[in-house]
Amino acid sequence: MSDQTRGYETDPWRLRWRGLAVDQLRRTESTFALGNGHIGIRGTLEEGEPRGLPGTYLNGFYEEHELPYAEAGYGYPEAGQTVVNVTDGKIIRLLVEDEPFDMRYGTATAHDRTLDFRTGTLTRNTEWVSPTGRRVLVRTQRLVSFTQRAVVAIRYEVEPLDGDTQLVLQSDLLANEPIVSDTSDPRVAAALQSPLASEFSFAEDYRAVLVHQTRRSGLRMAAGMDHLIESPDGLRTTIAVEDDLARLTVAVDVPHGKRLQLTKFLAYGWSAQRSIPALRAQVDAALAGAVQTGWDGLLAEQKAFLDDFWATADIQVDGDPELQQATRFALFHILQAGARGESRAIPGKGLTGPGYDGHAFWDTESFVLQVLTYTMPEAARDALRWRHSTLDKARERAAQLGLRGAAFPWRSINGAECSAYWPAGTAAFHVSADIADAVIRYLGATDDEEFERSCGTEILAETARLWMSLGHFDSHNRFRIDGVTGPDEYSAVADNNVYTNLMARRNLHEAAASCTRLPDVAAALEVTEQEIERWRDAAARMYVPYDAERGIHPQSEGFTEHLDWDFAHTPLDDYPLLLHYPYFDLYRRQVVKQADLVLALHLCGDSFSPEEKARNFAYYEARTVRDSSLSAATQAVIAAEVGHLQLAYDYLGEAALTDLHDVHNNVQNGLHMASLAGAWLGFVAGFGGMRDHSGEITFAPRIPSTLDRLEFRMCVRDSRFSVEIYADRATYRLLSGKPVELTHHGMPCTVGTNPVTLSIPSITPGPTPEQPAGRAPSRRNPERLRPAKPLPHP
């Protein structure tokens, strides 16, 4: 897809789109979304129309609906949860001499929108000529505050360009905004039809507050707005309120050379328990704080917050400007998804759209939290605290399934399972190990004993109990885990999925270690020495299938005995396969939706030899079709490790550009947080070779010849350091904090006051792996995006 077709300009710190493509609005509303983990607002135009899919979301705020089952079954979840489009405060309509300012009418002689990753703002500049010939310049800028969690702010400026002009602004709070749902499930559509019941409305001077409650889930939310206005003399204002609408109307004659400036402050809050007066007081206080800080103050706070983030998290890519932009775009959106989520989950789409019904998946722990653990560890901690807060629901789910411990959900908003697809919702027990793995990684990277005491040990112990009740020792005294679904959704209810078993083994081992470190916490959880020994015994005897004939690990027991999928005769239009073939046929063939065994090579890499990794990677490359956006990043990481650097580069490009190129044709419903995290994984874990097995940080850097230089930054145990990689060497620099102990290609070293530069050994990869017909990644060609080199002087 060309740069011109895509509409985005390539810039290292910004995402800019010039002109208005109405048919692309849904897509750009996702990429231009702003959020802070608590609030998310899609990038719709301030005027409300034209629009694609409007959306304002509060993390954890949802409506319930019935789940569809053709046939009921024991243990099926009874209620679904769907994120709600809450009260929209972005709307500011403009009338120019009584003509609505609408980009579909008149003529926009200039128009651009820019998302700035350093200032955390979305700006818009439009020069517009009305149908009757009146010219105005409209400038807008908006932010969702990282420092004032409940606050959104918008500045709207209008300047007449050809004479005195009457301008009217209408600033709205609009609840139950009519939207067209994409869902094919009538139950979900019904739940989203006017989901908010009005409970309270207030308007006075320039301020208004609306309070609503969902009709089934019983959650209550409040939205408030306040304004500052700068204008010529003669300003007239009125404010009115209804159940679902509050509107401030501003009218003034603006002379040529003057302007009308409206600064709108919004505040949001919600609760399952708090009263109407309490929520109103909460948003009133947030508005008061925002107004006191002022527009310039909010901008300054936003930039300072982002300066600190980029000082810890930035990745610099020399040689591929498109990938440089995509990587910072990815990091910025990961930050927006998790920065102020605090006691809430990080959904699969963040707060950028209604995709996946706003649910959180294992993607959060296995992909997104890897990034946050090493760039913004407090956000990783908060996401794990949310998981801990849902432990009672996970215990109830395990008990419902006849198991002990905690069975965390496949998909959820409030912590209860709401997947109607039982092979995933019931059998994908690896989710519990993924959460335990994120706890282990966070503890290793931070040494946060307070978190371990209050949350970590309990999560590890309860998930360990799950594995002991789910698995059993067989006649060969091996610990088996049968009848589970691993990460690959084209295999289901299989025995001894290698990824699941290895992750469970780590879970059991680390649960024993944590309980031993904190015996008082273990005693409070009623963990005995005998139970700890059983965990260690199961971990030591965990069965990991191996196909000696082929020299590889089967994805699960018996997988390599299945028939291969007939890739050669599968039309490219039949991908994704799940939409064109019955699941039973996928389940009995060697075809992989997303990296499964290959993900084990990454997260449990210390369980495989280098030779096993190379053979396994080649085997599963030929069978993985990447019908999931989760796959490319993992394939990039392992391709880099085994020496296929160009292939890793191709996969990294696919992961990083999934949303900007709309690879899966569904970015209209929100961005793919795990794939965005894949940009960081591809660079840091792939080309940086970073691993954190057993809490030790190791690197094995190598970059493809197509890149000139790579530098990334990380935070470990309150120390910040950078890794700079060239083709033949890598330099490690301590940026702040205590010296860092790490390993470079197997060589231990200490990074302290002085930078450490070490050579990069060469690697001889085996034959280039082959992918299924038509499923190879697009080859990266950054040369077309490099600045033109000046011609030499004659």
C-alpha positions in Angstrom: 0.0 0.0 0.0 1.6 3.3 -1.1 2.1 6.2 1.2 -0.2 8.3 -0.9 -3.0 5.7 -0.9 -2.6 5.2 2.9 -2.9 9.0 3.5 -0.4 9.1 6.4 2.8 11.2 6.0 6.0 9.5 7.2 7.3 11.4 10.2 9.4 10.1 13.1 7.3 11.7 15.9 3.9 12.4 14.3 1.1 10.7 12.4 -0.4 13.2 9.9 -3.2 12.8 7.4 -3.8 15.5 4.9 -7.2 15.9 3.2 -10.4 14.3 4.2 -11.2 10.7 3.0 -14.8 10.1 4.3 -14.5 6.4 3.4 -11.5 6.1 5.7 -13.0 7.8 8.7 -13.5 4.7 10.8 -9.9 3.7 10.2 -8.4 7.1 11.1 -10.8 7.4 14.1 -9.0 4.4 15.6 -5.4 5.5 14.8 -6.2 9.1 16.0 -7.8 7.9 19.2 -6.6 9.4 22.5 -6.7 7.8 25.9 -4.9 7.3 29.2 -6.1 3.8 30.3 -9.1 5.3 32.2 -10.7 7.3 29.3 -10.6 6.6 25.6 -12.0 8.8 22.9 -12.0 7.9 19.2 -10.6 10.4 16.7 -14.0 11.7 15.4 -14.2 15.2 14.2 -15.3 17.8 16.8 -18.4 18.6 14.8 -19.7 15.1 15.2 -20.2 14.6 11.4 -19.1 13.3 9.0 -18.2 10.3 11.2 -17.4 6.7 10.9 -17.9 5.1 14.3 -18.1 7.5 17.3 -16.9 6.2 20.6 -16.1 7.4 24.1 -15.1 4.6 26.6 -14.5 4.3 30.3 -12.3 1.4 31.2 -14.3 -1.4 32.8 -17.7 0.3 32.1 -19.9 -2.3 30.3 -23.4 -3.6 29.8 -24.5 -7.2 30.2 -26.4 -9.3 27.6 -27.4 -12.9 27.1 -24.9 -15.2 25.5 -26.1 -17.2 22.5 -26.1 -21.0 22.6 -27.6 -23.3 20.1 -27.4 -26.0 22.8 -26.7 -25.4 26.4 -23.9 -27.1 28.3 -22.7 -27.4 31.8 -20.2 -24.6 32.7 -21.1 -22.3 29.9 -21.0 -18.6 30.9 -24.5 -17.2 31.2 -23.9 -13.4 30.6 -21.8 -11.5 28.1 -20.3 -8.1 28.7 -19.9 -5.4 26.1 -18.1 -2.0 26.3 -20.5 0.9 26.2 -20.1 4.1 24.2 -20.6 6.5 27.1 -21.6 10.2 27.1 -19.8 12.0 24.2 -18.2 15.3 25.2 -16.1 15.9 22.1 -18.9 17.5 20.1 -18.5 21.2 19.3 -20.6 22.3 16.3 -19.9 25.5 14.4 -22.3 27.6 12.4 -20.8 30.3 10.1 -23.5 32.9 9.3 -26.1 30.3 10.0 -24.4 27.7 7.8 -23.3 24.4 9.5 -19.6 23.9 9.2 -19.6 20.4 7.7 -16.6 19.0 5.8 -19.0 17.3 3.3 -20.3 20.7 2.1 -18.7 23.8 0.8 -14.9 23.4 0.1 -12.0 22.6 2.4 -9.1 24.3 0.7 -6.8 22.9 3.3 -7.2 20.2 6.0 -4.9 18.1 8.1 -4.9 16.2 11.3 -1.8 15.3 13.4 -1.3 13.0 16.3 1.9 14.1 18.1 3.6 11.4 20.1 5.7 13.9 22.2 2.9 16.3 23.2 0.1 13.7 23.4 -2.3 15.8 21.4 -4.4 15.5 18.3 -4.5 18.7 16.3 -6.6 19.7 13.3 -6.3 22.7 10.9 -9.0 23.3 8.3 -9.5 26.2 5.9 -13.1 26.1 4.8 -15.2 28.0 2.3 -19.0 27.8 3.0 -21.5 27.1 0.2 -22.2 30.8 0.1 -18.5 31.8 0.0 -17.6 32.6 3.6 -14.1 31.6 4.5 -12.9 30.5 8.0 -9.9 28.9 9.5 -10.7 26.3 12.2 -8.0 25.0 14.5 -8.6 22.4 17.2 -6.4 20.5 19.6 -7.4 17.9 22.1 -5.8 15.8 24.8 -6.7 13.1 27.3 -4.6 13.9 30.3 -2.0 11.5 31.7 -1.6 13.5 34.9 -5.3 14.3 35.7 -6.8 10.9 35.1 -10.5 12.0 34.7 -9.8 14.9 32.4 -10.2 15.5 28.6 -9.5 19.0 27.2 -10.3 20.5 23.8 -9.4 23.9 22.4 -11.5 25.1 19.4 -10.5 28.3 17.6 -12.3 29.9 14.6 -10.9 32.8 12.7 -12.9 34.6 9.8 -10.7 35.1 6.8 -12.6 37.5 4.7 -14.7 40.0 6.8 -16.8 40.3 9.9 -18.7 37.0 10.5 -21.3 35.8 12.9 -20.1 32.6 14.5 -22.2 30.2 16.7 -20.7 27.3 18.6 -22.7 24.6 20.2 -20.8 22.5 22.8 -22.5 19.3 23.8 -22.6 16.4 26.2 -24.6 13.7 24.4 -25.6 10.4 26.0 -27.0 7.4 24.1 -25.4 8.6 20.9 -27.0 6.7 18.0 -24.5 4.3 16.4 -24.8 1.5 14.0 -23.5 -1.7 15.6 -21.4 -4.1 13.5 -22.4 -7.1 15.6 -24.3 -9.9 14.0 -25.6 -10.9 17.4 -29.1 -9.3 18.1 -28.6 -9.7 21.8 -25.5 -7.5 21.8 -27.2 -5.0 19.4 -30.2 -4.8 21.8 -27.9 -4.2 24.8 -26.2 -1.3 23.1 -29.4 0.4 22.0 -29.8 3.3 24.4 -27.9 1.5 27.2 -27.8 4.5 29.5 -30.8 5.5 31.7 -30.7 9.1 32.9 -30.5 9.7 36.6 -29.5 13.3 37.0 -28.8 16.4 34.9 -27.6 19.8 35.8 -26.5 22.9 33.9 -25.5 26.4 35.0 -23.3 29.2 33.6 -20.7 27.3 31.4 -20.9 24.0 33.3 -23.1 20.9 33.0 -23.2 17.4 34.5 -25.1 14.3 33.3 -25.4 11.1 35.4 -26.5 7.8 33.9 -26.8 4.1 34.8 -26.6 1.1 32.7 -29.9 -0.9 32.5 -28.6 -4.4 33.2 -25.1 -4.2 34.7 -26.1 -1.5 37.1 -23.0 0.6 36.6 -23.3 4.4 37.1 -21.3 7.0 35.3 -21.1 10.8 35.3 -19.8 13.2 32.7 -19.2 16.9 33.2 -18.1 19.8 31.0 -16.9 23.4 31.7 -15.7 26.1 29.4 -13.4 29.1 29.1 -14.2 31.5 26.2 -12.1 34.2 24.6 -13.9 36.4 22.1 -14.6 39.9 20.9 -17.2 41.9 22.6 -20.9 41.1 22.2 -20.7 37.5 23.3 -24.0 35.8 24.1 -24.3 32.4 25.8 -27.1 30.1 26.8 -27.0 26.6 28.4 -29.7 24.0 28.4 -30.0 20.5 29.7 -32.2 17.4 29.0 -31.9 13.8 30.2 -29.4 12.8 27.5 -28.1 16.2 26.3 -26.5 19.3 27.8 -25.6 22.2 25.4 -23.8 25.4 25.8 -24.5 27.8 22.9 -22.0 30.6 22.2 -22.8 33.4 19.6 -20.7 36.4 18.7 -19.8 38.6 15.7 -16.1 38.2 15.0 -14.3 40.9 13.0 -11.8 40.1 10.4 -8.4 39.5 12.0 -10.0 38.4 15.3 -11.0 35.0 16.5 -13.3 33.0 18.8 -11.6 30.6 21.1 -13.4 28.0 23.2 -11.6 25.8 25.7 -13.7 22.8 26.8 -12.8 20.8 29.8 -14.4 17.3 30.3 -14.4 15.0 33.3 -15.6 11.4 33.6 -16.1 9.0 36.4 -17.9 5.7 37.1 -18.6 3.3 39.8 -20.6 0.2 40.6 -21.3 1.4 44.2 -21.1 5.2 44.5 -24.2 7.4 44.7 -25.3 10.1 42.3 -24.1 12.9 44.6 -20.7 11.3 45.0 -20.1 10.8 41.3 -21.3 14.4 40.6 -18.9 15.6 43.2 -16.1 13.6 41.7 -16.5 15.1 38.2 -17.1 18.6 39.6 -13.8 18.3 41.5 -12.0 17.0 38.4 -13.4 20.0 36.4 -12.3 22.4 39.0 -8.8 21.0 38.9 -8.6 21.1 35.1 -9.8 24.7 35.0 -7.4 25.7 37.7 -4.5 24.1 35.8 -5.7 25.7 32.5 -5.1 24.7 29.0 -1.4 25.7 28.9 -0.8 23.9 32.2 -2.4 20.7 30.9 -0.2 20.9 27.8 2.9 21.3 29.9 2.0 18.4 32.2 1.3 16.2 29.2 4.6 17.0 27.6 6.5 16.5 30.8 4.9 13.1 31.3 5.8 12.0 27.8 9.3 13.3 28.0 9.8 11.0 31.0 8.2 8.1 29.1 10.3 8.5 26.0 13.5 8.8 28.1 12.8 5.3 29.3 11.0 3.7 26.4 12.2 5.2 23.1 13.3 3.1 20.2 15.4 4.7 17.4 15.6 2.9 14.0 18.0 4.2 11.5 17.4 3.1 7.9 13.6 2.6 7.8 11.6 5.9 8.4 8.3 4.2 8.0 9.1 1.6 10.7 10.5 4.3 12.9 7.2 6.1 12.8 5.2 2.9 13.3 7.3 1.9 16.3 6.7 5.2 18.2 3.0 5.1 17.2 2.9 1.6 18.7 4.6 2.7 21.9 2.4 5.8 22.3 -0.8 3.7 22.0 0.5 1.1 24.4 1.1 3.9 26.9 -2.4 5.3 26.2 -3.9 1.8 26.9 -2.1 1.3 30.2 -0.8 4.5 31.8 -3.8 5.3 34.1 -5.8 2.0 33.9 -4.9 1.5 37.6 -7.5 -0.9 38.9 -8.8 -1.9 35.5 -7.8 -4.3 32.7 -6.0 -3.4 29.4 -8.5 -4.5 26.7 -7.4 -6.2 23.5 -8.2 -3.0 21.6 -7.2 -0.7 24.4 -9.9 2.1 24.5 -9.7 2.8 20.8 -12.8 1.0 19.6 -15.5 -1.5 20.4 -13.7 -4.5 18.8 -13.8 -7.8 20.8 -16.6 -6.1 22.8 -14.0 -4.3 24.9 -12.7 -7.5 26.4 -9.3 -8.2 27.9 -7.5 -11.4 26.8 -4.2 -13.2 27.6 -2.7 -10.8 25.0 -2.3 -8.3 27.8 -0.1 -10.4 30.0 1.9 -12.2 27.2 2.5 -9.2 24.9 1.5 -5.8 26.3 2.9 -6.3 29.8 6.2 -7.3 28.5 6.5 -3.8 27.1 5.2 -2.0 30.2 7.3 -4.1 32.6 10.4 -2.6 31.0 9.2 0.8 30.1 6.5 1.8 32.7 6.6 -0.9 35.4 4.0 0.9 37.6 1.4 0.4 34.8 2.3 -3.3 34.6 1.9 -3.6 38.3 -1.5 -1.9 38.2 -2.7 -4.3 35.4 -1.6 -7.3 37.5 -3.4 -5.8 40.5 -6.6 -5.9 38.5 -6.1 -9.6 37.8 -5.5 -10.1 41.5 -8.8 -8.2 42.3 -10.6 -10.8 40.2 -9.2 -13.8 41.9 -12.5 -14.6 43.6 -14.2 -14.9 40.2 -11.3 -17.0 38.9 -11.7 -19.3 42.0 -15.5 -19.6 41.3 -14.8 -20.4 37.7 -12.4 -23.2 38.7 -14.9 -24.6 41.2 -17.6 -24.6 38.6 -15.3 -26.6 36.4 -14.6 -29.1 39.2 -11.1 -27.8 39.8 -9.1 -26.2 42.6 -7.3 -22.9 42.5 -8.0 -20.1 40.0 -9.1 -20.4 36.4 -8.7 -17.0 34.8 -11.1 -16.1 31.9 -10.3 -16.3 28.2 -12.1 -13.0 27.7 -13.7 -10.6 30.2 -14.2 -7.0 31.3 -15.0 -7.5 35.0 -13.1 -10.8 35.6 -15.9 -13.3 34.9 -15.7 -15.5 31.9 -17.9 -14.3 29.0 -16.7 -16.4 26.1 -19.5 -18.3 24.5 -16.9 -20.5 22.6 -16.1 -23.3 25.0 -12.9 -24.7 23.4 -11.4 -21.4 24.1 -13.5 -20.0 27.0 -13.3 -23.3 29.0 -10.2 -25.2 27.7 -7.6 -22.4 27.2 -6.2 -22.9 30.7 -2.9 -21.5 29.5 -4.3 -18.0 30.3 -3.7 -18.7 34.0 0.0 -19.6 33.3 0.3 -16.5 31.1 -0.8 -14.3 34.0 1.5 -16.1 36.4 4.3 -15.6 33.9 3.7 -11.8 33.8 3.8 -11.8 37.6 7.1 -13.6 37.5 8.5 -11.3 34.9 7.4 -8.2 36.8 8.9 -9.4 40.1 12.2 -10.3 38.4 12.4 -6.8 36.7 11.4 -4.8 39.8 12.1 -6.7 43.0 8.8 -5.4 44.2 8.4 -7.3 47.5 5.3 -5.3 48.5 3.5 -6.5 45.3 4.7 -10.0 45.8 3.3 -10.0 49.4 0.0 -8.4 48.6 -0.8 -9.9 45.2 2.0 -11.9 43.5 2.3 -14.9 45.8 -1.5 -15.5 45.9 -1.8 -15.4 42.1 1.1 -17.9 41.8 -0.2 -20.2 44.5 -3.8 -20.3 43.2 -2.7 -20.9 39.6 -0.3 -23.6 40.8 -3.3 -25.3 42.5 -5.2 -25.2 39.2 -2.4 -27.2 37.4 -2.3 -29.8 40.2 -6.0 -30.4 39.9 -6.1 -30.2 36.1 -3.1 -32.5 35.5 -2.1 -35.9 36.7 0.8 -38.4 36.9 0.5 -41.1 34.3 1.8 -44.7 34.4 5.3 -43.5 33.4 5.3 -41.1 36.4 5.1 -38.1 34.0 2.8 -35.1 34.9 0.3 -34.7 32.1 -2.1 -31.9 31.3 -4.8 -33.3 29.0 -7.7 -31.8 27.1 -6.6 -28.2 26.8 -6.4 -25.5 24.1 -3.1 -23.8 23.6 -2.5 -20.4 22.0 -3.2 -21.9 18.5 -6.9 -21.7 17.9 -6.8 -24.1 15.0 -6.1 -26.8 17.5 -8.4 -27.4 20.5 -8.9 -29.8 23.4 -5.5 -31.5 22.9 -3.3 -33.4 25.2 0.0 -32.0 26.5 0.2 -28.8 24.6 3.9 -28.0 24.9 3.4 -24.3 25.4 0.8 -24.9 28.2 2.9 -27.6 29.9 6.1 -25.5 29.9 4.3 -22.4 31.2 2.6 -24.5 33.8 6.0 -26.0 34.8 7.4 -22.5 35.3 4.2 -21.5 37.2 4.6 -24.4 39.6 8.3 -23.8 40.2 7.9 -20.1 40.8 4.9 -20.6 43.1 7.0 -22.9 45.2 9.8 -20.3 45.3 7.6 -17.4 46.2 5.9 -19.4 49.0 9.3 -20.4 50.3 10.5 -16.8 50.3 7.3 -15.6 52.1 6.3 -18.3 54.5 3.9 -16.0 56.4 2.0 -15.3 53.2 2.0 -18.9 52.3 0.6 -19.8 55.8 -2.2 -17.3 55.3 -3.0 -19.0 52.0 -2.9 -22.4 53.8 -0.1 -23.5 51.6 1.8 -26.3 53.3 5.3 -27.7 52.9 3.7 -30.9 51.5 1.8 -28.9 48.8 5.0 -27.0 47.8 6.8 -30.3 47.4 4.0 -31.6 45.2 4.3 -28.5 43.0 8.0 -29.0 42.7 7.6 -32.7 41.9 5.0 -32.0 39.2 7.2 -29.3 37.7 10.2 -31.7 37.6 8.2 -34.5 36.0 6.2 -32.3 33.5 5.7 -34.2 30.3 7.0 -32.3 27.2 6.3 -34.3 24.1 9.1 -34.7 21.5 9.0 -36.3 18.1 12.4 -38.0 17.8 11.8 -39.1 14.2 11.4 -35.5 13.0 13.7 -33.9 15.6 11.1 -31.4 16.7 8.5 -30.9 19.4 4.9 -31.6 18.4 2.7 -28.6 19.2 0.7 -31.0 21.3 0.8 -34.8 21.7 0.1 -36.5 18.4 0.0 -33.2 16.4 2.8 -34.3 14.0 0.7 -37.4 13.1 -2.1 -35.4 11.7 -2.5 -34.8 8.0 -0.9 -31.7 6.6 -3.3 -29.0 5.4 -3.4 -28.8 1.6 -2.0 -25.3 1.4 -1.2 -25.6 -2.3 -4.8 -25.9 -3.2 -6.2 -23.4 -0.7 -7.3 -20.2 -2.5 -5.8 -17.0 -1.0 -9.4 -15.6 -0.7 -10.1 -18.5 1.8 -8.0 -16.9 4.5 -8.7 -16.6 7.3 -9.5 -20.3 7.2 -11.9 -20.2 10.1 -14.4 -18.3 8.0 -14.3 -20.8 5.1 -13.7 -24.2 6.6 -15.3 -26.2 9.5 -13.4 -26.1 12.8 -13.4 -29.9 13.0 -11.3 -30.0 9.8 -8.9 -27.5 11.1 -8.5 -29.3 14.4 -7.5 -32.6 12.7 -4.8 -31.1 10.4 -1.4 -29.7 10.8 -2.3 -26.0 10.3 -1.5 -23.3 12.8 -3.5 -20.1 13.1 -0.9 -18.3 15.3 2.5 -19.1 16.8 2.1 -21.6 19.6 5.1 -23.9 19.9 7.1 -21.0 18.5 5.8 -18.8 21.3 7.1 -21.4 23.7 10.5 -21.0 22.0 10.4 -17.4 23.1 8.9 -17.3 26.5 10.3 -20.7 27.6 13.4 -20.5 25.5 15.6 -21.9 28.3 13.8 -25.2 27.8 15.2 -25.7 24.3 18.7 -26.1 22.8 19.7 -23.7 19.9 19.4 -26.7 17.5 16.0 -27.5 18.7 14.9 -23.9 18.2 16.1 -23.8 14.6 14.4 -27.1 13.7 11.2 -26.3 15.4 11.0 -22.8 13.9 11.5 -24.2 10.4 8.9 -26.9 10.9 6.2 -24.6 12.1 7.0 -21.8 9.6 5.7 -24.2 7.0 2.4 -24.7 8.8 1.6 -21.3 10.3 -0.9 -19.1 8.3 -1.0 -16.1 10.6 -4.8 -15.7 10.6 -4.2 -13.9 13.9 -2.5 -10.5 14.5 -0.7 -12.1 17.5 1.5 -14.3 15.3 3.9 -12.1 13.4 5.7 -10.6 16.4 6.6 -14.0 17.9 7.8 -15.3 14.5 10.0 -12.2 14.2 11.6 -12.8 17.6 12.5 -16.4 16.9 13.5 -15.8 13.3 16.0 -13.3 14.6 17.3 -15.7 17.3 18.0 -18.5 14.8 19.7 -16.1 12.4 17.0 -15.4 9.7 17.3 -11.7 10.1 15.6 -10.6 6.9 12.6 -12.8 7.6 12.5 -11.4 11.2 12.6 -7.9 9.7 9.7 -8.8 7.4 7.6 -10.1 10.3 8.5 -7.2 12.4 7.3 -4.8 9.7 4.0 -6.7 9.5 3.4 -6.6 13.3 4.4 -2.9 13.6 2.3 -1.8 10.6 -0.7 -4.0 11.3 -2.9 -1.0 12.1 -1.4 1.7 10.0 -1.6 -0.6 6.9 -4.9 -2.2 8.2 -3.5 -5.6 7.4 -6.5 -7.5 8.7 -9.1 -5.0 7.4 -10.6 -4.5 10.8 -8.8 -1.5 12.3 -12.1 0.4 12.1 -13.1 -1.4 15.3 -10.0 -0.4 17.2 -6.2 -1.0 17.2 -4.5 -4.3 18.0 -2.7 -3.7 21.3 -0.8 -7.0 21.2 0.4 -6.4 17.6 1.5 -2.9 18.6 3.4 -4.5 21.5 4.9 -6.7 18.8 6.9 -3.7 17.4 8.7 -3.5 20.8 9.1 -7.2 21.0 10.5 -7.5 17.5 13.2 -4.9 18.2 14.0 -5.6 21.8 13.5 -9.4 22.1 14.1 -10.0 18.3 17.0 -7.9 17.1 18.1 -7.1 20.7 17.9 -10.8 21.7 16.6 -9.7 25.2 15.5 -12.6 27.4 14.6 -12.6 31.1 14.6 -16.2 32.0 14.9 -16.7 35.8 15.0 -13.0 36.3 18.3 -12.6 34.6 18.5 -10.0 31.7 20.5 -11.3 28.7 21.0 -9.9 25.2 22.1 -11.5 21.9 21.8 -8.5 19.5 21.9 -8.8 15.8 20.3 -6.5 13.1 19.7 -7.1 9.4 21.8 -5.4 6.9 18.8 -3.3 5.8 19.1 -1.3 9.0 21.9 1.0 9.8 21.5 1.2 13.5 19.1 0.4 16.3 18.9 1.8 19.8 16.3 1.1 22.5 15.9 2.0 26.1 14.7 -0.1 29.1 14.2 0.1 32.8 15.2 -2.7 35.2 15.1 -2.4 39.0 14.8 1.4 38.8 17.9 1.6 36.5 17.5 3.0 33.0 19.9 1.9 30.3 20.2 1.9 26.5 21.3 -0.7 24.0 22.8 0.6 20.8 23.3 -1.9 18.0 25.3 -1.8 14.8 26.1 -4.7 12.4 29.3 -5.6 14.2 29.0 -4.2 17.8 26.6 -3.3 20.6 27.1 -0.6 23.2 25.3 -0.6 26.6 25.0 2.7 28.5 23.6 3.4 32.0 21.3 6.4 31.8 20.3 6.5 35.5 20.3 4.4 38.7 22.6 1.7 39.9 24.9 -0.4 37.6 23.1 -3.1 35.7 24.3 -6.8 35.5 23.5 -8.3 32.1 24.9 -10.9 29.6 25.9 -10.2 26.0 26.0 -13.3 23.8 26.8 -15.4 26.9 29.3 -13.0 28.3 28.4 -11.5 31.7 29.2 -7.8 32.1 28.4 -4.8 34.3 27.1 -1.6 32.8 28.0 1.3 35.1 29.5 4.7 34.7 31.3 3.9 31.5 29.6 2.5 28.4 30.4 -1.0 27.5 31.0 -1.9 23.8 31.1 -5.5 22.7 31.5 -7.3 19.4 28.6 -9.2 17.9 29.6 -12.8 16.8 28.5 -14.0 13.4 25.8 -16.6 12.9 25.3 -19.1 10.1 21.6 -19.8 9.8 20.3 -22.9 8.2 18.2 -23.0 5.0 15.6 -20.2 4.8 12.3 -21.6 6.1 9.3 -21.8 3.8 5.8 -20.6 4.6 2.5 -22.0 3.4 1.8 -21.0 -0.2 0.9 -17.3 -0.4 1.4 -16.7 3.4 4.9 -15.4 3.4 5.2 -11.9 5.0 5.7 -8.9 2.6 9.3 -8.2 2.2 10.4 -4.9 3.8 12.0 -2.5 1.3 13.0 0.6 3.2 15.0 2.0 0.4 11.8 3.4 -1.2 11.2 5.5 2.0 14.7 6.8 2.5 15.4 10.5 1.8 16.9 10.9 -1.7 20.6 11.2 -1.6 22.0 14.4 -3.2 23.8 13.9 -6.5 27.6 14.2 -6.4 29.1 17.4 -7.7 30.4 16.9 -11.3 
